[in-house]
Amino acid sequence: MQFNFLIKLLLSLCSLCLYSQIDREDLEITSNKVFYDPKNEIIYLETDVSIISEDLNIKSNSAKIFLKSEIIEFSGEPASIEIFFPEQIKGSAENIVFNPTRNIKLLGNAILLTDELNLNSDEITYSISTK
């Protein structure tokens, strides 16, 4: 239980810097397996990964959280993402990458839907609104 709390705290801090509207108390992270590599400062989540909050829903087969660079990579067949605020975004791809510059990269069979866009490509990069 204590390890699970530590992972939840680390993920909360990492994802909050990427997506500042997420409420720390609202963030729920689940995974069947969790590994931490202290040398490289990477958290590995494997099997049935989900990150859910009031404004965000991500599901994937696995995820890597790079604590130094604050990048989070999700992999799946496909991995899926829904963001509800500050704008509505829905997407899926073999790989989804978040970075601190508020960009989302969808890689491999990528689909991105917004109120104004319906994109399909091998690679899509989208900047999240700062409303």
Secondary structure by P-SEA (a helix, b strand, c coil): caaaaaaaaaaaaaaaaaccccccccbbbbbcbbbbbcccbbbbbccbbbbbcccbbbbccbbbbbccccbbbbbccbbbbbbcccbbbbbcccbbbbccccbbbbccbbbbbcccccccccbbbbbbbcc
